[in-house]
C-alpha cells in the first residue's frame, strides 16, 4: 500500500502544480522505485502528458523486455484508454490503481468525457495493403 500512497502523493503534487490530480510510479522486479511521474497536461499544454503514458514511454525506451515485464506500475487512478494502449505496448508487467475510472467519473460534476462517434471500417481492402506482412 505504500507505493499506492506514493502515487496519491504524486497526484496531490500535480494538483498543487496546476495540473489534474494524477500520479504514478514504476517499481522494478526488485521492489525499488525506477521512475515517478505526475500529470502535466496543463503546464505542458499536452493532452497526452498523463503519468501512466510518461512511464510507459520511459520503460519502453530504458528497460529491456525482461525487466519491463517484471515491473509494477502503481497509479492513483485506473489508466484511461490512451494510457492502457501505451501500457500494453510498453511490455510492463502489472498495474495497481487506487481509484477506478468509474469512481473518478462519479467525482466529476459532469461525469466523464463524451464519446467521439466513430464510423468504419470503410475501405478495408485498400487499408490492409500497407499492413499485410508487417506483423509476423
C-alpha positions as CSV (number, residue, x, y, z in Angstrom):
1,X,0.0,0.0,0.0
2,X,3.0,2.4,0.4
3,X,3.5,2.5,-3.3
4,X,-0.2,3.4,-3.9
5,X,0.1,6.1,-1.2
6,X,3.1,7.5,-3.0
7,X,1.1,7.6,-6.2
8,X,-1.6,9.6,-4.4
9,X,1.1,11.9,-3.0
10,X,2.2,12.5,-6.6
11,X,-1.4,13.2,-7.6
12,X,-1.6,15.9,-4.9
13,X,1.6,17.4,-6.1
14,X,0.3,17.5,-9.7
15,X,-2.8,19.4,-8.5
16,X,-0.6,21.8,-6.4
17,X,1.4,22.5,-9.6
18,X,-1.8,23.4,-11.5
19,X,-2.5,20.1,-13.2
20,X,-5.1,17.4,-13.0
21,X,-4.5,15.3,-9.8
22,X,-2.9,12.1,-11.1
23,X,0.4,10.4,-10.2
24,X,2.2,7.1,-10.9
25,X,5.3,5.3,-10.1
26,X,7.1,2.3,-11.6
27,X,8.5,-0.3,-9.4
28,X,11.1,-2.8,-10.6
29,X,11.2,-6.5,-10.1
30,X,13.5,-6.0,-7.0
31,X,10.9,-3.6,-5.3
32,X,12.9,-0.4,-6.0
33,X,11.2,2.7,-7.5
34,X,12.5,3.1,-11.0
35,X,10.7,6.2,-12.0
36,X,7.9,8.6,-10.9
37,X,5.6,10.9,-12.9
38,X,2.7,13.2,-12.4
39,X,0.1,14.6,-14.7
40,X,1.4,17.8,-16.5
41,X,-1.3,18.2,-19.2
42,X,-1.9,21.8,-18.3
43,X,1.6,23.0,-17.6
44,X,3.0,21.2,-20.6
45,X,0.0,22.1,-22.8
46,X,-0.1,18.5,-23.9
47,X,-3.3,16.4,-23.6
48,X,-1.1,13.2,-23.6
49,X,1.0,14.2,-20.6
50,X,-0.6,11.6,-18.3
51,X,1.8,10.0,-15.8
52,X,1.0,6.4,-16.9
53,X,1.8,7.3,-20.5
54,X,5.0,9.0,-19.5
55,X,6.2,6.0,-17.5
56,X,5.2,3.6,-20.4
57,X,7.3,5.7,-22.8
58,X,10.2,5.7,-20.3
59,X,10.0,2.0,-19.8
60,X,9.9,1.2,-23.5
61,X,13.0,3.3,-24.1
62,X,15.0,2.5,-21.0
63,X,14.2,-1.1,-19.9
64,X,14.9,-4.4,-21.6
65,X,11.8,-6.5,-22.2
66,X,12.6,-8.9,-19.3
67,X,12.9,-6.1,-16.8
68,X,9.8,-4.3,-18.1
69,X,7.8,-7.5,-17.8
70,X,8.8,-7.7,-14.1
71,X,7.7,-4.2,-13.2
72,X,4.5,-3.0,-11.5
73,X,3.0,0.4,-12.0
74,X,1.2,2.0,-9.1
75,X,-1.1,4.8,-10.1
76,X,-3.6,7.0,-8.3
77,X,-6.4,6.2,-10.8
78,X,-7.2,3.5,-13.3
79,X,-5.4,4.3,-16.6
80,X,-7.6,5.8,-19.3
81,X,-7.9,4.1,-22.8
82,X,-5.0,6.1,-24.2
83,X,-2.7,5.0,-21.4
84,X,-4.0,1.4,-21.4
85,X,-2.9,1.1,-25.0
86,X,0.5,2.5,-24.3
87,X,0.9,0.2,-21.3
88,X,0.1,-2.8,-23.4
89,X,2.8,-1.8,-26.0
90,X,5.4,-1.0,-23.4
91,X,5.6,-4.5,-22.1
92,X,5.1,-3.6,-18.4
93,X,4.1,-6.4,-16.2
94,X,1.3,-5.2,-13.9
95,X,-0.7,-2.1,-12.9
96,X,-2.3,-1.5,-9.5
97,X,-4.6,1.5,-9.1
98,X,-6.1,3.3,-6.1
99,X,-9.3,4.5,-7.8
100,X,-11.3,3.2,-10.7
101,X,-12.3,5.3,-13.7
102,X,-15.9,4.9,-12.8
103,X,-15.2,6.2,-9.3
104,X,-13.3,9.1,-10.8
105,X,-16.2,10.0,-13.1
106,X,-18.5,9.9,-10.1
107,X,-16.4,12.7,-8.5
108,X,-16.7,14.9,-11.6
109,X,-19.7,17.3,-11.8
110,X,-20.5,16.3,-15.4
111,X,-19.1,12.7,-15.4
112,X,-16.5,11.6,-17.9
113,X,-15.6,12.8,-21.4
114,X,-18.2,12.5,-24.1
115,X,-17.7,9.7,-26.6
116,X,-16.5,10.7,-30.1
117,X,-18.6,9.0,-32.7
118,X,-16.6,6.6,-35.0
119,X,-17.6,5.1,-38.3
120,X,-15.9,2.3,-40.1
121,X,-14.4,0.2,-41.4
122,X,-14.9,1.8,-44.7
123,X,-12.0,0.8,-47.0
124,X,-10.6,-2.4,-45.5
125,X,-9.4,-3.9,-48.8
126,X,-7.4,-0.7,-49.5
127,X,-6.2,-0.1,-46.0
128,X,-4.9,-3.6,-45.5
129,X,-2.4,-3.4,-48.4
130,X,0.3,-1.5,-46.4
131,X,-0.4,-3.5,-43.3
132,X,-0.2,-7.1,-44.7
133,X,3.0,-8.7,-43.9
134,X,4.1,-6.1,-41.4
135,X,3.1,-8.3,-38.4
136,X,4.9,-11.6,-38.5
